Amino acid sequence: MISKKNLQNSLDPIKALLGKNGIATHNIEKIISVLSPLKLKKGEVFSQAGKRADKLGILIDGLLAAKYEKSDSIQEIISRFYYSPRNIIVASFESFYSGKKSNETIEALEDSYLTTISRDDLEDLYNEIPEMNRIGRQLAEESYILALQRIHQLQAMNGKERLEDFQRSYPELANRVKIQYLCSYLGMNRNALSRLMRKKSN
């Protein structure tokens, strides 16, 4: 675990975001006070398929991936990556908000540092700070939009277009994501992806 003291500077962007959304300073401090630091080593799990997702994370540093198992095989498919400074809200949203068991596992692909809030604490904040409800809706909407974009990418694009879209949309991940994870995310086999990557590098 990392201490809250060591995370204070890293929490400044979160405080700024809350301030921009109309959260008063004293309420920002209340929100920060219920956040808990979390360190995940590479390979450790933030939330597990088959269990209820009981916490939401804000990624400070590192890289995580959400994976689900295809119903017709034992193959795991990566549905999204979490990394700073872009996709930093880490949660199995459907499970977190509904209380149902999650159908996905969120795993650290690198040593990662987060700050987390429990479902109960977040519900208390929603009741105490009305503006938090708007932020919660925004997070849910952003997650839904990302899911729609993901469906479009897999259904409407061929392999080359998927790779180009990934490189254009996530240039920061180009040298961080191993090829097996990229194959899973793009829905391609390793040989086909390797050929495309070789062509682009020539």
N, C-alpha and C positions, 0 to 999 in steps of 0.2 A: 504493500500500500504506500501511496505517497501522501504527505501531510497536506492539510488545507493551506498551511502557511506557504508551502512551496508552490501552491497553485494560484495564489492570489493574483499575481501579474497575468497569468493565463486567463483568469476570469474577467479581465477588463473588457474584452470584446463582448462577452455575454452581458455584462452590465450596460454597455453602450447600446446593445440591441434592445434590451428591456426598456432603457430610457427612451429610445426612439419610438417605442410602442406605447408610450404614455404611462409607464409604470413610475410612480413616485420613488424618490431616493430611499425613503424609509422602507418601502415595500421591496425594493431591489435588495436591500440588505437582509430582509426577512427571507426572500427567495434563496439568496446565496447561503444563508445559514442552514438550510435544510439539504443542501447538496453534499454528497459524499464522494471523496476521491477514490478512484479505482485504477489499479494497474493490472493490465492483462499481458502475460507473456505470449509470445507467438504460439499459436495453436490452442490457446485457452479460449473458452466459450463465454460470450456475454449473455446469450440466452439460448435455450435448447429446445429443439423441436419436440413436441409431445408434452411440454410443460408450459405453464402459464408464464407469460412475460410480465414480471412484477416490477420492472424498473425501466426508466428511460435514461439514456446517456447522452452527454454532450462531449464530443470528441475533442480533446485538446491536442493530441499528437498521436500519430500512428496510422494504421490501416486495418480496416475490418471488412468482412464480406458477409452478406446474407446468402444462405444456401437453402435450397429445398430439394426434396427427393422426388423424382418423376414417378408418377403412379404406375407406369408400365415397366419400370426398371429400377435397379439399385443405384443408378447414376445420380450424382448430386449436381444440381444446376445452380450457378451463382446468379442471383437476380440483381444485386446492386453492391456497390462498394461505398464505404464510408471513409472519408479522409478530410483533413483540414487543408484549406479553409472553406471548402465548398459544402460537401454533404456531411455535416457534423452531428445531426440529430440521429442517434442510434437507438432503434427500437423496432420490435415486431409490433407495428401499430395496431393491427387488428386484434391481436391477443391482449396487448396492453390496455386498450380501451374497452374491450368487450369482456375480458376476464376468461375467455376461452383458451384452450390449449393452442400453442403456436404450431404452425405447420412449417416453420423454418428455423434454422440454426444460424446465429450470428457469431462468427469466429474471428479472432485476431490473426491477421496474416503477417503482422509485425508486432513487436512489443508496442503496446499502446497505452495511452493515459487518457482517462475520461473523468468526468464528474457526473454523478448519477442522482436521480430522484426517484423515490418509490411511488407507486401508483396511489397509495393512500395519502402521502404527503402532497402530491400534485392535486388530488381532489380537494384537499384542505385549502390549498392555495387558490383554486378556482372559486371556492366559497368565500374566502377572505378578500381576494383581490379580483374584482369583476373583469378587469382588463386582461387577466390571464386567460380567460375563456376565448378571447379573440386570437391570442397567440396560439392557443391549442387548435383552434379551427384552421388557422393558417398552416400549421405544421401538417395537419391531416390532409388539407387540400394539396399541399406541395407533394406529399407522399403519393396521393392519388394521381397527380399529374405525371410524376416520374414513372408510376406503374403503367399509365397509358402510353407514355413515350417508349417504354421498354417493349410493350406488346407490339407497337407499330414497328419498332426496329426489327424484331424477330419475324414478323409476318410479311412486311412489305419490302425488306431489303435482302439482297443476296449477300454472300460472304464478304465480297470485296467492299460493298457499301457499308456493311456493319463495321468492318475494320476501320474504314476511313472515318465513319461517324464517331467511333470510339476515340480515335486519335485526335480528331478535331474537337470533340467535346471534353475529353479528359487528358490533355497533353501532360499533366502533372504525373499521371500514372504510367506513362509509357515505359519507364525503366524500373518501375516498382512492382508491377504485377507479373508474376511468373507465367510462362506460356500456357501451362495447364489450367491456370485460373482464367486466363484470357479465352482459351478454347471453350471453357464451360460457360463463360459470360456471353460469348458471341454465338454459341450453339454450333460450333464448327469442330471438325476433327483436327488433330495436331498437324498432320501432313499438309492438309489444304491451307491451314493458317500459316504454316512455315513457308510454303511456296509463295503465298501472297506477300509475306513480310520480306522475303528475299527479293522479289520483284520490285517492291517499293524502295529497297535500299540500293538497288543497282542504278 
